[in-house]
Amino acid sequence: MVGLVISAWALIPPYSGPKLNTETRVEVADHVVPSLVLIAVSLVVLVVSRRKAETAAGFSLVAGFLVALAGLWMVATHVPLVAQAMRGESGVTWGGALYHFTPSLAVLILGLLWVGAYWSETA
């Protein structure tokens, strides 16, 4: 359930808040695609964990790695945005950079916590 909430948060920055001077295709690649991956993974894990309890831990570990990978992608693509804000480049404010970067970091942290939660269960 937490994955669904964080994915919704990560999905909205291109469509709300401070505007950035970026192309739509970049916003889709940086927010929409990873958020859709998180939504899909979260929903599949919810279904699998209710039906097959004996295989849920291994499946959840793989799902955690997918979420961590999506978060890593989001963070990596937003580092240049934060760098632009640090340099004070026109069109990039600190507020806009943080508004776009923060949900990306939340996805990465969720993925790492997710992996950590199921790592010991599958070893």
C-alpha positions in Angstrom: 0.0 0.0 0.0 2.9 2.4 0.8 4.2 1.8 -2.8 0.9 3.0 -4.2 0.9 6.2 -2.2 4.6 7.0 -3.0 4.0 6.2 -6.7 1.1 8.7 -6.8 3.4 11.3 -5.2 6.2 10.6 -7.6 3.8 10.8 -10.6 2.4 14.3 -10.0 5.4 16.7 -10.1 5.3 17.1 -13.9 1.6 18.1 -13.7 1.6 20.3 -10.6 3.8 22.6 -8.6 6.7 24.7 -9.9 7.2 24.4 -13.6 10.6 23.5 -15.0 11.9 24.2 -18.5 11.9 20.5 -19.5 10.4 18.6 -22.4 7.4 16.4 -21.8 9.2 13.3 -22.9 11.8 13.9 -20.2 9.2 14.3 -17.6 7.5 11.1 -18.8 10.8 9.2 -18.6 11.8 10.7 -15.2 8.5 10.5 -13.4 5.7 8.7 -15.2 7.4 5.5 -16.3 9.1 4.7 -13.0 5.9 5.6 -11.2 3.9 3.2 -13.4 6.5 0.5 -12.6 6.0 1.1 -8.9 2.3 0.9 -9.2 2.4 -2.3 -11.2 4.9 -3.9 -8.8 2.9 -2.9 -5.8 -0.3 -4.2 -7.1 1.2 -7.5 -8.2 2.8 -8.0 -4.8 -0.5 -7.3 -3.1 -2.2 -10.0 -5.2 0.7 -12.6 -4.9 1.1 -12.2 -1.2 -2.6 -12.9 -0.6 -2.6 -16.0 -2.9 0.8 -17.7 -2.5 2.2 -17.1 1.0 5.0 -19.6 0.5 6.5 -17.8 -2.6 5.6 -14.3 -1.5 9.0 -13.5 0.2 11.1 -14.3 -2.9 8.7 -12.5 -5.2 8.7 -9.5 -2.8 12.5 -9.4 -2.8 12.6 -9.2 -6.6 9.9 -6.6 -6.5 11.9 -4.6 -4.0 14.9 -4.7 -6.4 12.6 -3.4 -9.2 11.4 -0.5 -7.0 15.0 0.3 -6.0 16.0 0.3 -9.6 13.1 2.7 -10.5 14.2 4.9 -7.6 17.8 4.9 -8.7 16.7 5.9 -12.2 14.6 8.8 -10.8 17.3 10.0 -8.5 20.0 9.8 -11.2 18.0 11.8 -13.6 17.2 14.5 -11.1 20.8 15.0 -9.9 21.5 17.4 -12.9 18.4 19.3 -11.9 19.7 19.8 -8.4 23.1 20.8 -9.8 21.4 23.4 -12.0 19.6 24.8 -9.0 22.9 24.9 -7.1 24.5 26.9 -9.9 21.5 29.3 -10.0 20.8 28.6 -13.6 17.8 30.4 -15.0 14.5 28.5 -15.1 15.5 26.2 -12.2 14.6 27.3 -8.7 15.4 25.4 -5.5 11.7 25.0 -4.9 11.2 23.4 -8.3 14.3 21.2 -8.0 13.3 19.9 -4.6 9.7 19.4 -5.6 10.8 17.1 -8.4 13.7 15.4 -6.5 12.1 14.6 -3.2 9.6 12.0 -4.5 12.4 10.4 -6.4 14.4 10.0 -3.3 11.3 8.5 -1.5 11.0 5.9 -4.3 14.7 4.9 -3.9 14.4 4.7 -0.1 11.2 2.6 -0.4 13.0 0.2 -2.7 16.0 -0.2 -0.4 13.7 -0.7 2.7 11.7 -3.2 0.7 14.8 -5.2 -0.3 16.0 -5.1 3.3 12.7 -6.3 4.6 12.7 -9.5 2.5 16.5 -10.1 2.2 16.7 -12.2 5.4 13.5 -14.1 4.6 14.9 -15.4 1.3 18.4 -16.2 2.5 
